[in-house]
Each structure stands twice: as structure tokens, then as C-alpha cells.
Amino acid sequence: MPVYSNREPIVLVLNDDPDVHARLQPLLDTVHLKSRPFSSVRHFLRSKLPDVPSCLVCDLPIGDGNGLDLQGELRRRGSQLPIIFVTGHGSIPLAVKAMKGGASGFLTKPFREQDLLDTIHAALKRDRERREADAKLRALTRRCWQALSF
């Protein structure tokens, strides 16, 4: 059974503006978080997501798509990846839609760096706990099937 509590988490950053990646990386470095940048929805959807606690920091408008559509696609695929929206194009209806879709956070620019870090840490904690619970359930299911085998 994988132990996720001691696995190094990763923050996935989806934004088509390279300056955002350049600004977020040093911020994440200050709290010893690794990050992996993506510049397009297409690139993100084609990549293999890491099997470690993770979250996605995502803009709403992205050159080849939109964060809310991506959120819906990930949910259709069965992904439980926590998503934090960070955008300069936010509105109350968009925030409500994102949160109803299961977003872990919705921050509008400008935002306090500490608010983003707090939201990221909460999302990573929730993902770690979910992964641990899923691993325990799989182990229990396996033991039950083994006990039923003749």
C-alpha cells in the first residue's frame, strides 16, 4: 500500500503566461514545494498526472481553452485532482460555478501570496488524505476478496 504522508507533493500550474510561472516558482520554493508548469489545456490533458499528493493552480482563460471546461473534463474522467483557480477575470457567478464544480479555491488577482499558499496547502492536505483513504479501501477490498476465495 502506498504511503502518501511522506511523499513529496507537487503543484501543477496551468497558465499560458510564462511570467506567471516565473513568479510562482520562487514563491513555491520558499515553502519547499515542487511545481510543474503547463502552458496549454491540451498539453495538460495529454500528460500523465503524478501519483503523489498534488493540486492544480489554474487560470480561467487559457489560450486553448478555459479552466472551468477543464474542471468539467477532469471530473468526467474521474479525476479528483484539487483545482485552485487564480484569475484576473473573476466574477461572483464564475466563482460560484467553480466552487459548485468542486474547486478547492478561487482567488482573484491581485491576491495575497499567503492566501494562495494557504489554499495550496489545504488542497494538498485534502488530496493526501483522499489518497490514503483510497489506498486503505483498496487494501481492505483486496483482503475481503482473498478471504472469500476458496
Backbone bond lengths (Angstrom), bond angles and torsions (degrees), N, CA, C in turn:
res aa  C-N    CA-C-N  psi(-1)  N-CA   C-N-CA  omega(-1)  CA-C   N-CA-C  phi
1 M - - - 1.457 - - 1.527 108.79 -
2 P 1.349 117.62 126.94 1.466 119.35 179.04 1.519 111.04 -65.32
3 V 1.304 115.49 141.33 1.464 120.72 175.45 1.526 106.58 -105.60
4 Y 1.318 115.84 113.07 1.457 120.58 -175.25 1.519 112.79 -90.92
5 S 1.339 117.60 -14.73 1.454 119.15 -175.27 1.523 112.04 -67.18
6 N 1.335 117.80 -24.79 1.461 118.47 -179.92 1.520 112.08 -112.48
7 R 1.326 118.25 15.43 1.456 122.41 176.92 1.520 108.91 -91.08
8 E 1.317 116.04 137.19 1.462 120.97 -176.73 1.530 110.45 -70.82
9 P 1.322 117.60 121.69 1.466 120.55 -178.41 1.530 111.67 -74.00
10 I 1.315 114.70 165.88 1.460 120.29 178.04 1.521 109.35 -138.69
11 V 1.317 115.52 140.11 1.460 122.35 177.38 1.528 107.41 -103.47
12 L 1.311 116.41 120.10 1.453 122.24 177.38 1.522 107.22 -90.49
13 V 1.323 117.24 130.97 1.459 121.32 -176.19 1.522 108.45 -120.74
14 L 1.332 116.01 115.92 1.458 121.26 179.70 1.522 109.23 -111.96
15 N 1.330 114.54 109.17 1.454 120.82 179.55 1.520 107.43 -158.37
16 D 1.326 117.28 138.21 1.462 120.00 -179.07 1.531 112.84 -86.06
17 D 1.320 117.50 3.26 1.464 122.18 178.50 1.534 108.80 -102.48
18 P 1.340 118.49 110.78 1.465 120.48 -178.86 1.527 113.45 -60.16
19 D 1.334 117.37 -25.54 1.463 120.10 178.27 1.529 111.51 -65.27
20 V 1.322 116.75 -32.50 1.466 119.84 178.36 1.518 109.42 -64.09
21 H 1.326 116.96 -45.20 1.464 120.51 177.71 1.524 110.50 -60.79
22 A 1.318 115.61 -41.95 1.467 120.38 -178.93 1.524 111.74 -64.97
23 R 1.325 117.86 -32.11 1.472 121.22 179.13 1.524 112.31 -82.21
24 L 1.339 117.23 -35.86 1.461 119.90 -176.94 1.528 112.78 -75.04
25 Q 1.316 117.04 -36.07 1.466 119.91 -177.29 1.526 113.08 -54.88
26 P 1.348 119.27 -51.00 1.473 118.70 178.55 1.529 112.59 -62.94
27 L 1.324 117.28 -35.48 1.462 120.28 178.12 1.528 110.16 -62.48
28 L 1.326 116.76 -47.28 1.463 120.74 179.31 1.526 111.25 -65.96
29 D 1.324 116.46 -34.92 1.469 120.71 177.10 1.526 111.45 -59.86
30 T 1.340 116.91 -35.64 1.469 119.73 -177.72 1.516 112.11 -62.86
31 V 1.339 117.24 -24.24 1.466 120.62 179.04 1.527 110.71 -112.93
32 H 1.328 115.76 19.99 1.470 123.37 174.03 1.526 113.19 58.69
33 L 1.332 115.68 41.82 1.457 120.78 175.72 1.520 109.80 -109.15
34 K 1.335 115.32 130.90 1.458 119.80 174.42 1.519 108.55 -79.04
35 S 1.324 114.79 153.02 1.459 118.61 175.82 1.521 109.27 -136.42
36 R 1.319 114.21 159.62 1.465 121.56 177.99 1.519 107.09 -134.65
37 P 1.338 117.16 116.50 1.468 119.97 -176.49 1.531 112.86 -85.20
38 F 1.313 114.81 147.56 1.463 123.61 172.89 1.519 106.78 -134.60
39 S 1.322 116.87 139.57 1.459 119.93 -177.93 1.520 113.14 -108.96
40 S 1.336 117.21 -4.17 1.460 119.15 179.18 1.524 110.36 -149.57
41 V 1.318 115.14 153.09 1.461 121.20 177.11 1.527 109.07 -62.48
42 R 1.325 115.76 -42.72 1.469 120.52 -178.89 1.526 110.64 -58.32
43 H 1.323 116.97 -47.29 1.463 122.04 178.99 1.529 110.16 -61.54
44 F 1.315 116.74 -42.98 1.463 120.70 -179.82 1.529 110.80 -62.40
45 L 1.328 117.21 -47.45 1.468 120.69 -177.02 1.525 112.56 -67.19
46 R 1.314 117.37 -25.65 1.471 120.79 179.34 1.522 112.71 -84.04
47 S 1.303 118.00 -13.63 1.461 120.49 -175.76 1.531 111.02 -86.43
48 K 1.310 114.74 155.96 1.463 120.85 175.27 1.528 107.20 -85.82
49 L 1.311 115.31 125.62 1.459 118.88 -179.88 1.531 109.32 -76.69
50 P 1.323 116.73 145.57 1.462 119.58 -177.89 1.528 111.73 -69.46
51 D 1.337 115.57 148.31 1.461 121.08 177.95 1.527 109.60 -93.93
52 V 1.306 114.68 54.89 1.466 122.80 176.70 1.521 106.59 -139.53
53 P 1.322 118.08 161.89 1.460 118.66 174.96 1.523 109.72 -53.94
54 S 1.324 115.57 130.90 1.460 119.79 -176.27 1.518 110.05 -153.84
55 C 1.324 113.87 168.19 1.453 121.20 173.46 1.521 107.39 -150.76
56 L 1.310 115.35 163.00 1.456 121.53 -179.94 1.519 109.04 -114.21
57 V 1.335 116.10 125.44 1.459 122.02 171.29 1.522 104.96 -101.20
58 C 1.323 115.88 117.84 1.460 120.67 -167.73 1.525 111.64 -134.21
59 D 1.326 115.68 139.65 1.459 121.35 173.37 1.524 108.10 -79.78
60 L 1.311 117.65 162.66 1.475 119.93 175.76 1.518 110.63 -81.07
61 P 1.331 119.23 -60.17 1.463 116.70 174.92 1.525 109.05 -85.07
62 I 1.316 115.98 126.71 1.462 122.17 177.22 1.520 104.95 -127.63
63 G 1.308 117.44 141.72 1.456 122.24 -173.79 1.517 115.93 -38.65
64 D 1.325 117.61 -47.11 1.461 120.29 -176.16 1.525 112.89 -107.85
65 G 1.302 117.38 19.24 1.461 119.06 -179.54 1.509 111.66 178.26
66 N 1.312 113.01 -156.64 1.457 118.59 -179.34 1.513 108.62 -149.05
67 G 1.314 115.35 143.66 1.453 121.46 -174.35 1.512 114.49 -59.91
68 L 1.322 117.23 -37.12 1.469 119.47 -179.65 1.528 111.32 -68.75
69 D 1.336 116.72 -38.13 1.464 119.23 175.41 1.525 110.56 -64.85
70 L 1.331 116.63 -40.01 1.462 120.61 177.13 1.524 110.53 -62.04
71 Q 1.315 116.88 -42.20 1.463 121.13 178.13 1.529 110.01 -57.10
72 G 1.321 116.56 -46.02 1.457 120.49 178.72 1.512 112.39 -63.51
73 E 1.330 117.46 -41.72 1.463 121.27 178.89 1.527 111.29 -64.07
74 L 1.320 117.03 -42.60 1.464 119.66 178.51 1.522 111.27 -62.24
75 R 1.325 116.83 -40.64 1.468 119.96 178.90 1.533 110.47 -66.61
76 R 1.343 117.52 -39.26 1.471 120.48 176.63 1.527 111.14 -61.15
77 R 1.320 116.44 -32.59 1.468 121.62 179.35 1.520 112.49 -81.45
78 G 1.321 116.54 -2.71 1.463 120.56 179.05 1.518 114.12 86.69
79 S 1.311 117.51 8.71 1.460 120.72 179.91 1.529 110.28 -73.01
80 Q 1.312 115.10 139.63 1.457 120.90 175.24 1.530 110.86 -112.67
81 L 1.317 116.00 20.71 1.450 121.93 179.76 1.530 110.09 -58.55
82 P 1.326 117.77 122.33 1.465 119.55 176.92 1.530 110.38 -65.83
83 I 1.332 116.08 135.37 1.461 121.73 -178.50 1.523 109.15 -118.83
84 I 1.328 114.46 131.89 1.457 121.84 175.41 1.527 106.30 -116.92
85 F 1.311 116.51 118.86 1.460 120.59 178.57 1.519 109.03 -89.94
86 V 1.322 115.45 131.60 1.458 122.78 175.88 1.524 105.51 -129.03
87 T 1.324 116.76 115.98 1.456 118.53 -173.30 1.519 112.69 -148.64
88 G 1.296 114.57 153.64 1.457 121.50 171.89 1.515 110.55 -96.53
89 H 1.332 116.48 0.81 1.462 122.49 -176.64 1.520 110.75 -116.69
90 G 1.308 117.16 37.80 1.454 121.03 -175.30 1.509 113.12 -88.48
91 S 1.320 114.06 154.80 1.459 121.87 173.90 1.516 106.66 -147.86
92 I 1.313 115.93 165.52 1.461 119.23 179.75 1.533 110.95 -61.42
93 P 1.347 120.08 -45.73 1.468 118.63 178.18 1.542 113.19 -60.16
94 L 1.331 117.54 -38.52 1.468 119.66 177.98 1.524 111.27 -66.81
95 A 1.326 116.51 -41.63 1.461 120.30 178.23 1.519 110.92 -62.32
96 V 1.319 117.20 -43.01 1.463 121.19 178.98 1.525 110.08 -62.68
97 K 1.322 116.76 -44.83 1.467 120.55 179.45 1.534 110.75 -61.31
98 A 1.322 116.97 -43.89 1.462 121.22 179.49 1.526 111.08 -62.41
99 M 1.318 116.37 -45.61 1.467 119.83 -178.18 1.527 111.46 -68.64
100 K 1.319 117.81 -38.69 1.465 120.54 175.97 1.523 110.90 -64.03
101 G 1.339 116.13 -29.10 1.462 121.23 177.49 1.521 113.19 -80.00
102 G 1.318 116.60 -0.66 1.460 120.67 175.81 1.514 115.66 101.94
103 A 1.326 118.37 12.27 1.464 120.31 179.52 1.526 110.86 -59.26
104 S 1.317 115.17 146.09 1.468 120.99 177.36 1.519 112.11 -85.18
105 G 1.321 116.05 -15.33 1.456 119.78 179.24 1.509 110.72 -173.98
106 F 1.325 115.24 160.31 1.459 121.97 178.30 1.517 106.68 -145.54
107 L 1.320 116.24 106.39 1.454 121.42 -178.40 1.520 109.36 -114.62
108 T 1.329 116.04 135.93 1.461 120.10 176.95 1.523 108.79 -103.39
109 K 1.325 114.80 144.05 1.465 121.29 178.17 1.515 108.94 -79.39
110 P 1.301 117.75 141.57 1.457 126.64 -3.83 1.531 110.42 -78.15
111 F 1.301 116.35 148.99 1.459 121.82 179.25 1.521 108.47 -129.75
112 R 1.312 114.62 159.96 1.468 119.42 176.57 1.528 107.96 -78.49
113 E 1.314 117.26 134.59 1.458 121.16 179.77 1.525 111.36 -56.23
114 Q 1.332 116.61 -38.51 1.463 119.81 -179.03 1.531 110.99 -64.99
115 D 1.333 117.26 -34.24 1.465 119.84 176.92 1.531 110.51 -62.98
116 L 1.324 116.38 -41.92 1.461 119.80 177.58 1.526 110.54 -64.57
117 L 1.323 117.31 -46.54 1.465 120.23 179.91 1.522 111.77 -61.45
118 D 1.324 117.32 -41.82 1.469 120.56 177.82 1.527 110.96 -61.51
119 T 1.327 116.55 -42.38 1.460 121.16 -179.76 1.524 110.30 -66.62
120 I 1.323 117.50 -40.68 1.467 121.63 177.60 1.523 110.62 -63.26
121 H 1.319 116.99 -46.88 1.470 119.98 -179.71 1.533 111.31 -61.33
122 A 1.328 117.34 -40.65 1.467 120.22 178.50 1.532 110.69 -64.91
123 A 1.330 117.43 -40.67 1.473 121.02 179.49 1.525 110.55 -66.57
124 L 1.319 117.63 -41.84 1.466 120.89 179.14 1.525 111.05 -65.38
125 K 1.314 116.15 -39.59 1.473 120.02 178.16 1.523 110.16 -62.80
126 R 1.323 116.53 -44.90 1.463 120.47 -179.91 1.536 110.73 -64.54
127 D 1.336 117.28 -40.01 1.461 119.76 179.20 1.527 110.94 -67.32
128 R 1.321 117.34 -39.72 1.466 121.34 177.53 1.535 109.85 -61.29
129 E 1.319 117.06 -46.09 1.466 120.77 -179.60 1.529 111.06 -64.09
130 R 1.338 117.10 -39.46 1.461 120.60 178.60 1.523 110.53 -64.38
131 R 1.311 116.76 -43.37 1.466 120.91 179.95 1.526 110.83 -63.08
132 E 1.323 117.02 -42.18 1.470 120.96 177.77 1.524 110.69 -62.31
133 A 1.333 117.19 -44.92 1.455 120.84 179.80 1.529 110.93 -64.13
134 D 1.336 117.21 -41.53 1.465 120.70 177.88 1.526 111.11 -62.13
135 A 1.345 116.91 -41.97 1.462 120.95 179.86 1.533 110.52 -64.43
136 K 1.322 117.66 -40.81 1.467 121.05 178.12 1.523 110.89 -64.72
137 L 1.332 116.43 -41.15 1.461 120.01 179.02 1.528 111.10 -64.58
138 R 1.328 117.55 -42.26 1.469 120.71 177.79 1.523 110.97 -62.07
139 A 1.337 117.27 -41.87 1.464 121.28 179.45 1.534 110.53 -64.93
140 L 1.321 116.38 -42.10 1.464 120.56 178.54 1.525 110.63 -64.48
141 T 1.313 117.26 -43.29 1.466 121.38 178.67 1.521 110.29 -61.59
142 R 1.326 116.59 -43.25 1.468 120.95 178.50 1.524 110.82 -60.80
143 R 1.338 117.20 -44.42 1.473 120.58 178.82 1.521 111.12 -63.82
144 C 1.317 117.77 -39.05 1.469 120.96 178.73 1.523 110.12 -63.27
145 W 1.328 117.15 -45.58 1.469 120.41 179.35 1.526 110.70 -63.22
146 Q 1.320 116.63 -38.77 1.462 120.09 178.41 1.526 110.76 -65.69
147 A 1.319 116.59 -38.22 1.470 120.39 179.67 1.530 110.66 -67.93
148 L 1.318 117.30 -30.04 1.454 120.69 179.70 1.517 112.76 -81.28
149 S 1.327 117.78 -16.13 1.468 120.97 -178.87 1.516 109.76 -71.54
150 F 1.308 116.28 143.15 1.460 120.38 -178.53 1.495 110.88 -99.58
